Amino acid sequence: MRSLILFALLAGLAAGAPAKKVEYVGTEACLVCHEDMGKAFLKTRHGSIEKQRGQSCERCHGPGQQHGEAAEAKFILNHAKASPREVDTSCLTCHKNQATHAGRLHGSHSAGQVGCTSCHSVHHAETTPKAANALCATCHRDVTAQFLRPHTHALTKGAVQCVDCHNPHGTLRNAGLRGTARTRNNEPGCLNCHADKRGPFAFEHAPMRLEGCGSCHESHGSANPRMLNRAEVKNLCLECHSNLPAPANKTGTLGSVATGFHDLRLPIYRNCTTCHTRIHGSHVNRDFLR
């Protein structure tokens, strides 16, 4: 009975004893075994941490004392084998307050369990834009195929990059877009390049304000000229401007086409933009005429 009581007391003392603090050993100790990887890392932007504290490796992998003494991987954080949540927690220790990473926890990559190291190689130099597009294509194969259509943004020619329109670290906006018509007041990300379509206009085309460019155009690529959603312009316009009554529409421009005037049997009326040239918006005419 005494031996049981003594054992219980000793176990309680051991449980209450403070854990031994694991110490930092410095980058030089890491380079003893990981020389090639360490030297490559020190040439990167992350390697600049070495100039500040001399703990560039341990800033991400944690204190290396136990790892060095036991030479076992379990005592260090290995991002290649860690869960996406552990990887994100490690990276966001430094990057959480940066504007480009502000939506990381809300973005689709985070929701899909895509960790930071799934795209970034921390030990090597920064990725070039061309390599970044190829990296996006490894998962987004359906989108990559859209850029092979006859009418597309010139991604394959290097004129634009995926990250010009999308924030890969995540945003609160749909598809990780950097800007949309709803959130930036008639200034979706498209207008950063297509500045001639930029408003505000005295007479606005409602889709530009409410739905953005995607209401008429396919953003990545299309089989139709001007990357339109429909092969014929009239079919696209008639999705909104049909002959259906629209009692709630006080302006008389939506759902109330004058069929006696716009006779679609005549070729002249089959391309709406022949007359309505300012279809994105106008300063002089509410019908978007010349």
CYANA upper distance limits for C-alpha pairs under 8 A (distance plus 0.5 A):
  1 MET  CA      5 ILE  CA      6.93
  2 ARG  CA      6 LEU  CA      6.61
  3 SER  CA      7 PHE  CA      6.54
  4 LEU  CA      8 ALA  CA      6.68
  5 ILE  CA      9 LEU  CA      6.74
  6 LEU  CA     10 LEU  CA      6.72
  7 PHE  CA     11 ALA  CA      6.60
  8 ALA  CA     12 GLY  CA      6.65
  9 LEU  CA     13 LEU  CA      6.76
 10 LEU  CA     14 ALA  CA      6.67
 11 ALA  CA     15 ALA  CA      6.64
 12 GLY  CA     16 GLY  CA      6.72
 13 LEU  CA     17 ALA  CA      6.66
 22 VAL  CA     63 PRO  CA      6.77
 22 VAL  CA     64 GLY  CA      8.16
 22 VAL  CA     65 GLN  CA      6.57
 22 VAL  CA     66 GLN  CA      7.36
 23 GLU  CA     63 PRO  CA      6.27
 23 GLU  CA     64 GLY  CA      7.49
 23 GLU  CA     65 GLN  CA      6.01
 24 TYR  CA     55 GLN  CA      8.00
 24 TYR  CA     58 GLU  CA      7.68
 24 TYR  CA     63 PRO  CA      5.14
 24 TYR  CA     64 GLY  CA      6.22
 24 TYR  CA     65 GLN  CA      6.55
 25 VAL  CA     29 ALA  CA      6.68
 25 VAL  CA     30 CYS  CA      8.41
 25 VAL  CA     55 GLN  CA      8.36
 25 VAL  CA     63 PRO  CA      7.59
 25 VAL  CA     64 GLY  CA      6.43
 25 VAL  CA     65 GLN  CA      6.34
 26 GLY  CA     30 CYS  CA      7.49
 26 GLY  CA     54 GLY  CA      6.35
 26 GLY  CA     55 GLN  CA      5.53
 26 GLY  CA     56 SER  CA      8.41
 26 GLY  CA     57 CYS  CA      8.40
 26 GLY  CA     58 GLU  CA      7.94
 27 THR  CA     31 LEU  CA      6.84
 27 THR  CA     50 GLU  CA      8.24
 27 THR  CA     54 GLY  CA      6.57
 27 THR  CA     55 GLN  CA      5.95
 27 THR  CA     56 SER  CA      6.93
 27 THR  CA     57 CYS  CA      6.66
 27 THR  CA     58 GLU  CA      8.10
 28 GLU  CA     32 VAL  CA      7.28
 29 ALA  CA     33 CYS  CA      8.43
 29 ALA  CA     68 GLY  CA      8.41
 30 CYS  CA     34 HIS  CA      6.49
 30 CYS  CA     35 GLU  CA      8.12
 30 CYS  CA     38 GLY  CA      8.08
 30 CYS  CA     57 CYS  CA      7.91
 30 CYS  CA     64 GLY  CA      8.40
 30 CYS  CA     68 GLY  CA      8.42
 31 LEU  CA     35 GLU  CA      4.87
 31 LEU  CA     36 ASP  CA      8.40
 31 LEU  CA     38 GLY  CA      6.37
 31 LEU  CA     39 LYS  CA      8.42
 34 HIS  CA     38 GLY  CA      6.29
 35 GLU  CA     39 LYS  CA      6.58
 36 ASP  CA     40 ALA  CA      6.82
 37 MET  CA     41 PHE  CA      6.63
 37 MET  CA    123 HIS  CA      7.17
 38 GLY  CA     42 LEU  CA      6.72
 38 GLY  CA     57 CYS  CA      8.45
 38 GLY  CA    123 HIS  CA      8.06
 39 LYS  CA     43 LYS  CA      7.35
 40 ALA  CA     44 THR  CA      7.72
 40 ALA  CA    123 HIS  CA      6.84
 40 ALA  CA    124 HIS  CA      6.52
 40 ALA  CA    125 ALA  CA      8.37
 41 PHE  CA     46 HIS  CA      7.79
 41 PHE  CA     47 GLY  CA      6.20
 41 PHE  CA    122 VAL  CA      7.79
 41 PHE  CA    123 HIS  CA      4.88
 41 PHE  CA    124 HIS  CA      6.23
 41 PHE  CA    125 ALA  CA      8.19
 42 LEU  CA     46 HIS  CA      7.79
 42 LEU  CA     47 GLY  CA      4.55
 42 LEU  CA     48 SER  CA      7.44
 42 LEU  CA     50 GLU  CA      8.02
 43 LYS  CA     47 GLY  CA      6.48
 43 LYS  CA     48 SER  CA      8.48
 43 LYS  CA    124 HIS  CA      8.33
 43 LYS  CA    125 ALA  CA      7.68
 44 THR  CA     48 SER  CA      7.73
 44 THR  CA    123 HIS  CA      7.76
 44 THR  CA    124 HIS  CA      6.82
 44 THR  CA    125 ALA  CA      5.68
 44 THR  CA    126 GLU  CA      7.66
 45 ARG  CA    125 ALA  CA      8.20
 45 ARG  CA    126 GLU  CA      8.41
 46 HIS  CA     56 SER  CA      8.03
 46 HIS  CA    122 VAL  CA      7.86
 47 GLY  CA     56 SER  CA      6.72
 48 SER  CA     52 GLN  CA      7.82
 48 SER  CA     56 SER  CA      8.26
 49 ILE  CA     53 ARG  CA      7.02
 49 ILE  CA     54 GLY  CA      7.62
 49 ILE  CA     55 GLN  CA      7.72
 49 ILE  CA     56 SER  CA      5.74
 50 GLU  CA     54 GLY  CA      4.87
 50 GLU  CA     55 GLN  CA      6.34
 50 GLU  CA     56 SER  CA      5.31
 55 GLN  CA     59 ARG  CA      6.52
 56 SER  CA     60 CYS  CA      8.00
 57 CYS  CA     61 HIS  CA      6.71
 57 CYS  CA     62 GLY  CA      8.36
 58 GLU  CA     62 GLY  CA      5.09
 58 GLU  CA     63 PRO  CA      5.93
 58 GLU  CA     64 GLY  CA      7.04
 59 ARG  CA     63 PRO  CA      8.38
 60 CYS  CA     77 LEU  CA      8.20
 60 CYS  CA     90 SER  CA      6.77
 60 CYS  CA     91 CYS  CA      7.85
 61 HIS  CA     76 ILE  CA      6.31
 61 HIS  CA     77 LEU  CA      5.22
 61 HIS  CA     78 ASN  CA      7.22
 61 HIS  CA     79 HIS  CA      8.40
 62 GLY  CA     76 ILE  CA      6.75
 62 GLY  CA     77 LEU  CA      6.95
 63 PRO  CA     76 ILE  CA      7.97
 64 GLY  CA     68 GLY  CA      6.45
 64 GLY  CA     75 PHE  CA      8.13
 64 GLY  CA     76 ILE  CA      7.18
 65 GLN  CA     69 GLU  CA      6.72
 66 GLN  CA     70 ALA  CA      6.44
 66 GLN  CA     71 ALA  CA      8.26
 66 GLN  CA     75 PHE  CA      6.54
 67 HIS  CA     71 ALA  CA      5.69
 67 HIS  CA     72 GLU  CA      6.12
 67 HIS  CA     73 ALA  CA      7.05
 67 HIS  CA     74 LYS  CA      8.07
 67 HIS  CA     75 PHE  CA      5.47
 67 HIS  CA     76 ILE  CA      6.53
 68 GLY  CA     72 GLU  CA      8.24
 73 ALA  CA     77 LEU  CA      8.34
 73 ALA  CA     78 ASN  CA      7.99
 77 LEU  CA     82 ALA  CA      7.69
 78 ASN  CA     82 ALA  CA      6.47
 79 HIS  CA     83 SER  CA      8.28
 79 HIS  CA     86 GLU  CA      8.40
 79 HIS  CA     87 VAL  CA      6.35
 79 HIS  CA    117 THR  CA      7.61
 80 ALA  CA    117 THR  CA      7.87
 82 ALA  CA     86 GLU  CA      6.57
 82 ALA  CA     87 VAL  CA      6.86
 83 SER  CA     87 VAL  CA      6.82
 83 SER  CA    115 GLY  CA      8.27
 84 PRO  CA     88 ASP  CA      6.54
 84 PRO  CA    113 GLN  CA      6.28
 84 PRO  CA    114 VAL  CA      6.69
 84 PRO  CA    115 GLY  CA      4.82
 84 PRO  CA    116 CYS  CA      7.98
 85 ARG  CA     89 THR  CA      6.60
 85 ARG  CA    113 GLN  CA      8.05
 85 ARG  CA    115 GLY  CA      7.51
 86 GLU  CA     90 SER  CA      6.75
 87 VAL  CA     91 CYS  CA      6.79
 87 VAL  CA    115 GLY  CA      6.56
 87 VAL  CA    116 CYS  CA      7.05
 87 VAL  CA    117 THR  CA      7.71
 88 ASP  CA     92 LEU  CA      6.33
 88 ASP  CA    115 GLY  CA      6.46
 88 ASP  CA    116 CYS  CA      6.56
 89 THR  CA     93 THR  CA      6.80
 91 CYS  CA     95 HIS  CA      6.74
 91 CYS  CA     96 LYS  CA      8.44
 91 CYS  CA    116 CYS  CA      7.83
 92 LEU  CA     96 LYS  CA      5.01
 95 HIS  CA    101 HIS  CA      7.15
 96 LYS  CA    101 HIS  CA      6.67
 96 LYS  CA    102 ALA  CA      6.87
 97 ASN  CA    101 HIS  CA      7.64
 97 ASN  CA    102 ALA  CA      6.90
 98 GLN  CA    102 ALA  CA      6.62
100 THR  CA    167 ASN  CA      7.85
100 THR  CA    169 HIS  CA      7.17
101 HIS  CA    169 HIS  CA      5.88
101 HIS  CA    170 GLY  CA      7.42
102 ALA  CA    169 HIS  CA      8.36
102 ALA  CA    170 GLY  CA      8.04
102 ALA  CA    171 THR  CA      7.81
103 GLY  CA    107 GLY  CA      6.43
103 GLY  CA    169 HIS  CA      7.12
103 GLY  CA    170 GLY  CA      5.22
103 GLY  CA    171 THR  CA      4.86
103 GLY  CA    172 LEU  CA      6.84
104 ARG  CA    109 HIS  CA      8.29
104 ARG  CA    110 SER  CA      6.95
104 ARG  CA    169 HIS  CA      5.46
104 ARG  CA    170 GLY  CA      5.14
104 ARG  CA    171 THR  CA      7.29
105 LEU  CA    110 SER  CA      6.30
105 LEU  CA    111 ALA  CA      8.22
105 LEU  CA    170 GLY  CA      7.84
106 HIS  CA    110 SER  CA      7.28
106 HIS  CA    111 ALA  CA      7.75
106 HIS  CA    170 GLY  CA      6.87
106 HIS  CA    171 THR  CA      6.94
106 HIS  CA    172 LEU  CA      6.75
107 GLY  CA    111 ALA  CA      6.95
107 GLY  CA    169 HIS  CA      7.27
107 GLY  CA    170 GLY  CA      4.33
107 GLY  CA    171 THR  CA      5.88
107 GLY  CA    172 LEU  CA      7.09
107 GLY  CA    176 GLY  CA      7.13
108 SER  CA    112 GLY  CA      6.44
108 SER  CA    170 GLY  CA      7.02
108 SER  CA    175 ALA  CA      7.94
108 SER  CA    176 GLY  CA      7.82
109 HIS  CA    113 GLN  CA      6.82
109 HIS  CA    114 VAL  CA      5.62
109 HIS  CA    115 GLY  CA      8.06
109 HIS  CA    168 PRO  CA      7.99
109 HIS  CA    169 HIS  CA      7.76
109 HIS  CA    170 GLY  CA      7.41
110 SER  CA    114 VAL  CA      6.14
110 SER  CA    115 GLY  CA      7.38
110 SER  CA    170 GLY  CA      8.26
114 VAL  CA    118 SER  CA      6.73
115 GLY  CA    119 CYS  CA      8.22
116 CYS  CA    120 HIS  CA      6.57
117 THR  CA    121 SER  CA      6.59
117 THR  CA    122 VAL  CA      7.88
119 CYS  CA    135 LEU  CA      7.51
120 HIS  CA    127 THR  CA      8.39
121 SER  CA    125 ALA  CA      8.35
121 SER  CA    126 GLU  CA      8.42
127 THR  CA    131 ALA  CA      6.61
127 THR  CA    132 ALA  CA      6.77
128 THR  CA    132 ALA  CA      6.65
129 PRO  CA    133 ASN  CA      6.89
129 PRO  CA    161 GLN  CA      7.21
130 LYS  CA    134 ALA  CA      7.05
130 LYS  CA    158 GLY  CA      7.64
130 LYS  CA    161 GLN  CA      8.18
131 ALA  CA    135 LEU  CA      6.64
132 ALA  CA    136 CYS  CA      6.82
132 ALA  CA    162 CYS  CA      8.40
133 ASN  CA    137 ALA  CA      6.78
133 ASN  CA    161 GLN  CA      7.03
133 ASN  CA    162 CYS  CA      6.60
134 ALA  CA    138 THR  CA      7.12
135 LEU  CA    139 CYS  CA      8.24
136 CYS  CA    140 HIS  CA      6.50
136 CYS  CA    162 CYS  CA      8.21
137 ALA  CA    141 ARG  CA      5.83
137 ALA  CA    143 VAL  CA      8.17
137 ALA  CA    144 THR  CA      6.34
140 HIS  CA    144 THR  CA      6.88
141 ARG  CA    145 ALA  CA      6.78
142 ASP  CA    146 GLN  CA      7.19
143 VAL  CA    147 PHE  CA      7.47
143 VAL  CA    220 HIS  CA      7.57
144 THR  CA    148 LEU  CA      7.80
145 ALA  CA    149 ARG  CA      7.92
146 GLN  CA    152 THR  CA      8.20
146 GLN  CA    220 HIS  CA      6.43
146 GLN  CA    221 GLY  CA      5.57
146 GLN  CA    222 SER  CA      7.50
147 PHE  CA    152 THR  CA      6.16
147 PHE  CA    153 HIS  CA      7.49
147 PHE  CA    154 ALA  CA      8.25
147 PHE  CA    155 LEU  CA      7.48
147 PHE  CA    156 THR  CA      7.74
147 PHE  CA    220 HIS  CA      6.40
147 PHE  CA    221 GLY  CA      5.71
148 LEU  CA    152 THR  CA      7.92
148 LEU  CA    221 GLY  CA      7.88
149 ARG  CA    221 GLY  CA      6.25
149 ARG  CA    222 SER  CA      6.21
149 ARG  CA    223 ALA  CA      6.28
150 PRO  CA    221 GLY  CA      8.02
150 PRO  CA    222 SER  CA      7.13
150 PRO  CA    223 ALA  CA      6.02
150 PRO  CA    224 ASN  CA      8.17
151 HIS  CA    221 GLY  CA      6.15
151 HIS  CA    222 SER  CA      5.83
151 HIS  CA    223 ALA  CA      6.52
151 HIS  CA    224 ASN  CA      7.13
151 HIS  CA    225 PRO  CA      6.66
151 HIS  CA    226 ARG  CA      7.24
151 HIS  CA    227 MET  CA      6.25
152 THR  CA    219 SER  CA      8.46
152 THR  CA    220 HIS  CA      6.46
152 THR  CA    221 GLY  CA      4.43
152 THR  CA    222 SER  CA      6.70
152 THR  CA    227 MET  CA      7.04
153 HIS  CA    160 VAL  CA      7.72
153 HIS  CA    219 SER  CA      8.34
153 HIS  CA    220 HIS  CA      6.70
153 HIS  CA    221 GLY  CA      6.95
154 ALA  CA    158 GLY  CA      7.02
154 ALA  CA    159 ALA  CA      5.90
154 ALA  CA    160 VAL  CA      6.68
155 LEU  CA    159 ALA  CA      6.29
155 LEU  CA    160 VAL  CA      5.54
155 LEU  CA    161 GLN  CA      6.49
155 LEU  CA    162 CYS  CA      8.21
160 VAL  CA    164 ASP  CA      7.20
161 GLN  CA    165 CYS  CA      8.19
162 CYS  CA    166 HIS  CA      6.62
163 VAL  CA    167 ASN  CA      6.30
163 VAL  CA    168 PRO  CA      7.32
165 CYS  CA    177 LEU  CA      6.31
165 CYS  CA    178 ARG  CA      6.27
165 CYS  CA    179 GLY  CA      8.33
165 CYS  CA    189 GLY  CA      6.55
165 CYS  CA    190 CYS  CA      7.99
166 HIS  CA    175 ALA  CA      7.82
166 HIS  CA    176 GLY  CA      5.79
166 HIS  CA    177 LEU  CA      4.94
166 HIS  CA    178 ARG  CA      5.96
167 ASN  CA    171 THR  CA      7.29
167 ASN  CA    176 GLY  CA      5.89
167 ASN  CA    177 LEU  CA      6.55
167 ASN  CA    178 ARG  CA      6.28
168 PRO  CA    176 GLY  CA      7.18
169 HIS  CA    176 GLY  CA      8.45
170 GLY  CA    176 GLY  CA      5.81
171 THR  CA    176 GLY  CA      5.63
171 THR  CA    177 LEU  CA      7.57
171 THR  CA    178 ARG  CA      7.90
172 LEU  CA    176 GLY  CA      7.55
173 ARG  CA    177 LEU  CA      6.38
173 ARG  CA    178 ARG  CA      8.08
173 ARG  CA    179 GLY  CA      8.01
173 ARG  CA    180 THR  CA      8.01
177 LEU  CA    189 GLY  CA      7.83
178 ARG  CA    189 GLY  CA      6.63
179 GLY  CA    183 THR  CA      7.22
179 GLY  CA    184 ARG  CA      6.80
179 GLY  CA    187 GLU  CA      7.82
179 GLY  CA    188 PRO  CA      5.44
179 GLY  CA    189 GLY  CA      5.24
180 THR  CA    184 ARG  CA      6.44
180 THR  CA    186 ASN  CA      8.43
180 THR  CA    187 GLU  CA      7.18
180 THR  CA    188 PRO  CA      4.51
180 THR  CA    189 GLY  CA      6.63
180 THR  CA    212 GLY  CA      7.15
181 ALA  CA    185 ASN  CA      6.08
181 ALA  CA    186 ASN  CA      5.36
181 ALA  CA    187 GLU  CA      5.95
181 ALA  CA    188 PRO  CA      5.12
181 ALA  CA    208 MET  CA      7.40
181 ALA  CA    209 ARG  CA      6.36
181 ALA  CA    210 LEU  CA      6.97
181 ALA  CA    211 GLU  CA      6.91
181 ALA  CA    212 GLY  CA      5.48
182 ARG  CA    186 ASN  CA      7.81
182 ARG  CA    188 PRO  CA      8.48
182 ARG  CA    209 ARG  CA      7.58
182 ARG  CA    210 LEU  CA      6.71
182 ARG  CA    211 GLU  CA      7.60
182 ARG  CA    212 GLY  CA      8.09
184 ARG  CA    188 PRO  CA      6.89
185 ASN  CA    209 ARG  CA      7.49
186 ASN  CA    198 ARG  CA      7.97
186 ASN  CA    199 GLY  CA      6.94
186 ASN  CA    200 PRO  CA      7.35
186 ASN  CA    208 MET  CA      6.91
186 ASN  CA    209 ARG  CA      5.62
186 ASN  CA    212 GLY  CA      8.12
187 GLU  CA    191 LEU  CA      6.46
187 GLU  CA    192 ASN  CA      8.41
187 GLU  CA    198 ARG  CA      7.19
187 GLU  CA    199 GLY  CA      7.91
188 PRO  CA    192 ASN  CA      8.13
188 PRO  CA    212 GLY  CA      7.07
188 PRO  CA    213 CYS  CA      8.14
189 GLY  CA    193 CYS  CA      8.40
190 CYS  CA    194 HIS  CA      6.60
190 CYS  CA    213 CYS  CA      7.92
191 LEU  CA    195 ALA  CA      5.56
191 LEU  CA    196 ASP  CA      8.34
191 LEU  CA    197 LYS  CA      7.07
191 LEU  CA    198 ARG  CA      6.40
194 HIS  CA    198 ARG  CA      7.74
197 LYS  CA    280 HIS  CA      6.77
197 LYS  CA    281 GLY  CA      8.14
199 GLY  CA    281 GLY  CA      7.90
200 PRO  CA    204 GLU  CA      8.11
201 PHE  CA    281 GLY  CA      6.18
201 PHE  CA    282 SER  CA      6.16
201 PHE  CA    283 HIS  CA      6.02
202 ALA  CA    281 GLY  CA      8.18
202 ALA  CA    282 SER  CA      6.75
202 ALA  CA    283 HIS  CA      5.21
202 ALA  CA    284 VAL  CA      7.79
203 PHE  CA    281 GLY  CA      6.31
203 PHE  CA    282 SER  CA      5.72
203 PHE  CA    283 HIS  CA      6.47
203 PHE  CA    284 VAL  CA      8.03
203 PHE  CA    285 ASN  CA      7.38
203 PHE  CA    286 ARG  CA      5.74
203 PHE  CA    288 PHE  CA      8.29
204 GLU  CA    208 MET  CA      7.89
204 GLU  CA    209 ARG  CA      7.90
204 GLU  CA    280 HIS  CA      7.58
204 GLU  CA    281 GLY  CA      5.16
204 GLU  CA    282 SER  CA      7.09
204 GLU  CA    286 ARG  CA      8.28
205 HIS  CA    209 ARG  CA      7.56
205 HIS  CA    279 ILE  CA      7.26
205 HIS  CA    280 HIS  CA      6.32
205 HIS  CA    281 GLY  CA      5.95
206 ALA  CA    210 LEU  CA      6.57
206 ALA  CA    211 GLU  CA      8.46
207 PRO  CA    211 GLU  CA      5.46
207 PRO  CA    212 GLY  CA      6.41
207 PRO  CA    213 CYS  CA      7.97
207 PRO  CA    215 SER  CA      6.98
208 MET  CA    212 GLY  CA      5.10
208 MET  CA    213 CYS  CA      6.62
208 MET  CA    280 HIS  CA      7.35
211 GLU  CA    215 SER  CA      6.46
213 CYS  CA    217 HIS  CA      6.46
213 CYS  CA    219 SER  CA      8.45
214 GLY  CA    218 GLU  CA      6.40
214 GLY  CA    219 SER  CA      6.87
216 CYS  CA    228 LEU  CA      6.23
216 CYS  CA    229 ASN  CA      6.15
216 CYS  CA    236 LEU  CA      7.61
217 HIS  CA    226 ARG  CA      8.04
217 HIS  CA    227 MET  CA      5.86
217 HIS  CA    228 LEU  CA      4.81
217 HIS  CA    229 ASN  CA      5.82
218 GLU  CA    222 SER  CA      6.56
218 GLU  CA    227 MET  CA      5.99
218 GLU  CA    228 LEU  CA      6.42
218 GLU  CA    229 ASN  CA      6.27
219 SER  CA    227 MET  CA      7.80
221 GLY  CA    227 MET  CA      6.47
222 SER  CA    227 MET  CA      5.27
222 SER  CA    228 LEU  CA      7.21
222 SER  CA    229 ASN  CA      7.84
223 ALA  CA    227 MET  CA      7.52
223 ALA  CA    231 ALA  CA      8.28
224 ASN  CA    228 LEU  CA      6.10
224 ASN  CA    229 ASN  CA      7.67
224 ASN  CA    230 ARG  CA      7.20
224 ASN  CA    231 ALA  CA      5.67
225 PRO  CA    231 ALA  CA      7.97
228 LEU  CA    233 VAL  CA      8.46
229 ASN  CA    236 LEU  CA      7.61
230 ARG  CA    235 ASN  CA      7.08
230 ARG  CA    236 LEU  CA      6.15
231 ALA  CA    235 ASN  CA      8.24
232 GLU  CA    236 LEU  CA      7.23
232 GLU  CA    271 ASN  CA      8.10
233 VAL  CA    237 CYS  CA      6.82
233 VAL  CA    270 ARG  CA      7.98
233 VAL  CA    271 ASN  CA      6.19
233 VAL  CA    272 CYS  CA      7.08
233 VAL  CA    273 THR  CA      8.12
234 LYS  CA    238 LEU  CA      6.47
234 LYS  CA    270 ARG  CA      6.05
234 LYS  CA    271 ASN  CA      6.08
234 LYS  CA    272 CYS  CA      6.41
235 ASN  CA    239 GLU  CA      7.02
236 LEU  CA    240 CYS  CA      8.42
237 CYS  CA    241 HIS  CA      6.42
237 CYS  CA    272 CYS  CA      7.97
238 LEU  CA    242 SER  CA      5.41
240 CYS  CA    254 LEU  CA      6.82
240 CYS  CA    255 GLY  CA      6.59
241 HIS  CA    253 THR  CA      7.75
241 HIS  CA    254 LEU  CA      5.67
241 HIS  CA    255 GLY  CA      5.04
241 HIS  CA    256 SER  CA      6.91
241 HIS  CA    257 VAL  CA      6.53
242 SER  CA    254 LEU  CA      8.01
242 SER  CA    255 GLY  CA      5.18
242 SER  CA    256 SER  CA      6.77
242 SER  CA    257 VAL  CA      6.57
243 ASN  CA    255 GLY  CA      6.10
243 ASN  CA    256 SER  CA      5.85
243 ASN  CA    257 VAL  CA      6.14
243 ASN  CA    258 ALA  CA      8.40
243 ASN  CA    259 THR  CA      8.03
244 LEU  CA    255 GLY  CA      5.78
244 LEU  CA    256 SER  CA      6.98
245 PRO  CA    255 GLY  CA      6.38
245 PRO  CA    256 SER  CA      6.67
246 ALA  CA    252 GLY  CA      8.50
246 ALA  CA    254 LEU  CA      7.45
246 ALA  CA    255 GLY  CA      5.97
246 ALA  CA    256 SER  CA      7.22
249 ASN  CA    253 THR  CA      8.01
249 ASN  CA    254 LEU  CA      7.00
249 ASN  CA    255 GLY  CA      8.50
252 GLY  CA    256 SER  CA      6.55
253 THR  CA    257 VAL  CA      7.66
257 VAL  CA    262 HIS  CA      7.91
258 ALA  CA    262 HIS  CA      6.57
259 THR  CA    263 ASP  CA      6.34
262 HIS  CA    269 TYR  CA      6.49
263 ASP  CA    269 TYR  CA      6.93
264 LEU  CA    269 TYR  CA      5.93
264 LEU  CA    270 ARG  CA      6.24
265 ARG  CA    269 TYR  CA      8.18
265 ARG  CA    270 ARG  CA      8.28
266 LEU  CA    270 ARG  CA      7.45
267 PRO  CA    271 ASN  CA      8.17
268 ILE  CA    274 THR  CA      8.46
272 CYS  CA    276 HIS  CA      6.56
273 THR  CA    277 THR  CA      5.44
273 THR  CA    278 ARG  CA      8.43
273 THR  CA    279 ILE  CA      7.61
275 CYS  CA    289 LEU  CA      6.26
275 CYS  CA    290 ARG  CA      7.39
276 HIS  CA    287 ASP  CA      7.39
276 HIS  CA    288 PHE  CA      5.53
276 HIS  CA    289 LEU  CA      4.92
276 HIS  CA    290 ARG  CA      7.22
277 THR  CA    288 PHE  CA      6.82
277 THR  CA    289 LEU  CA      6.27
277 THR  CA    290 ARG  CA      6.42
278 ARG  CA    282 SER  CA      6.22
278 ARG  CA    288 PHE  CA      5.23
278 ARG  CA    289 LEU  CA      6.65
278 ARG  CA    290 ARG  CA      7.17
279 ILE  CA    288 PHE  CA      6.11
281 GLY  CA    288 PHE  CA      6.97
282 SER  CA    286 ARG  CA      7.37
282 SER  CA    288 PHE  CA      6.13
284 VAL  CA    288 PHE  CA      8.44
285 ASN  CA    289 LEU  CA      6.56
285 ASN  CA    290 ARG  CA      8.28
